[in-house]
Amino acid sequence: MSHEVPYIGAIMEAISLEMARDESVLYYGQDVAPNDDHDLVKAFGRDRIRVSPISETAEIGMAVGAALSGMRPVVELLMAEFMLVAMNQVVNEAPRLRYMSGGQVKVPLVLKAGFGFTAGWSGQHTGTIYGMFTGVPGLKVVVPSTAADAKGLMTTAIRDDNPVIYLHNYLLTLEHGDVPDGEYLVPFGQAAIRRQGGDVTIVAIGWEVGLALKAAEQLASEGIQAEVIDPRTLAPLDLDTILTSVEKTGRLVLVDQATRHGSFSSRIAADVAEYGFSSLKAPIKQVTALDATIPYSEPMEAFLLPDEAKIAKAVHQVLGSTPVAA
Amino acid sequence: MTQLDNDRLIWIYTQMLRIREFEERVKRTFEEHPGVIRGHTHLADGAEASIVGSLATLKPGDQLMATYRCHGYPIALGTDTKKMMAEIYGRRDGLCGGYGGSMHLVDPSVGFLGASGIVGQSIPQATGAAYAAQIRKQGQVVLNFFGDGASKQGAFAESLNLASLWKLPIVYIMENNNYNVATRSEQEDANAAAGEPLSVKAKAYSMPGVTIDGTDPLAVYDVVEAAVARARAGEGPTLIESKVYRLSAHGNLIAPPGVPLHYPEHEAIAVFGNREEYDAALRGDPVPRFRMRLVDDGTLSSDRADAIAAEVTDEMQAAVDFGLASPFPDPERALDFVYA
């Protein structure tokens, strides 16, 4: 059985269900339920639901300490860039303490943050910065693109014994989707094939999945069948599903809202070039944000970002129907 | 003055001596077995009274976090010194399997949740452990040890604010040894430059702040105990500035491979030419001072004190022997424990 909720509602459903299931789950952060009448406070009380000052190093550092001590905190960070204020705790502490202890301790925590709010929120609030966190041993990074995955990945993130960065794209906030009732888990390291096709593999992340699907419809009307893969989790990454698809299609287009040289798509490209080289019939093509800070003014913002037309053009390039040079 | 019975007083002295002897043996390893210790170690010699006086106030279930200058705390709490030395030597049988080394000792079985190699960064972590203790409602208290240098980190400000606001059961013990590596406190701290004790920082967070002589373990015990009682009663945190003198340099030399990593002279002499300050600190060494006090007032006989010293010497010799004999880990083990 399922019900329809917006993406943001699906996330909160998961948090609520997990808090009801496990007393050690905490949820706190800036502007989290400051009003005592809030449903979460009524359900779980002020021990487990707290509003914090604007103190990211303390918010995240405290999550590390609480996790070391046996709790499972979910920290509401609001925007991904705010994690940068506390970079040491995120990168140099949370994911390293278990390892340095020789496995004596674990740090189960979830850092929940919106990202990619490319709707005029300007240079410091709109970045797609998961490239700074993927590749840090010990950190997991998840990027749901549907309401159902938003719920399932949050549930899995809370139950995971490692620090998990849970990034929800702001542009998806009100996207409705069918979400399974009750307990729902989406495993990490398992990509979703959103559309099957034999002519080209398109791997897209987060908000870009929707754009890739729209581009695929347009391409289908031209007789090109694209397979669209949504990795859902970047760390761990399900490379096998991507390689199997590339083996079938021989052509790969990667779509990432991050700037090219900080993108996750570049890491997928490197892995496919190394492990799937013999399957490729054309060079791998990436469609990413161009290498600039996201500007405020709308036409400039749009210029930098991937869109359906750029995705379709990249597909034509790998199919040889357009010159490959950018 | 607290009424501690003779056994407890002798225990306090014994732990202070154990810490001193362990740290001496770490330092001597650089001379006696060059190459065995890699990287950076930081010793607690000079801080024994502050460390043991503080830890003597704890009950089972209480927890603590510290900095990279972390050897003293687990020693006093009962962690196996053989495993500690093996860890510092990077061996398989080390406390952390060779994964962390000197700066990253952890022993959750005695409540020691760990340390950070980054100045100030265990302060929010300890604060989080105190948040967990608060909602667990088992009367646990968390102690957080850090140096005066850490009090200039944003993490200090943020954590003390939250601890005070939420009345968390934590006691912040700032071991002020007047130096941040090679820089003196007056050069980097506005309160110190104004001639004020660093405990005034507590006022900014509406919590009690007190400065104590960290070289007298019983003075330390009294004040920490009161702060622990406050915390346990739900009245919130305290900032304690414990004045100590570190008797060794900040750490062993930082140098690329090939250069011997011995301990250089204390920065008081090496950087500031202040031999007088260092010699005065040596004369005030808390370990022999406490022994003398206990022997003078009849708590401890000379014979018993000598016997304790002999046991401690043997214990730390065994730790060194164990460390040297412990094999290195299998190289492939480097991929273990990345994820839980």
Interface residues (C-beta under 8 A of the other chain):
Chain A: L26 D47 R48 R50 S52 P53 S55 T57 A58 I60 G61 M62 A63 V64 G65 A66 A67 L68 S69 G70 M71 P73 N88 Q89 N92 E93 L97 R98 Y99 M100 S101 G102 G103 Q104 V105 K106 V107 P108 P137 G138 K140 D161 N162
Chain B: Q63 M65 G94 L95 C96 G97 G98 Y99 G100 H104 V106 D107 P108 L113 G114 S116 I118 Q121 S122 I123 P124 Q125 A126 T127 G128 A129 A130 Y131 A132 A133 Q134 I135 R136 G154 A155 E158 S159 N161 L162 L165 W166 D336 F337 V338 Y339 A340
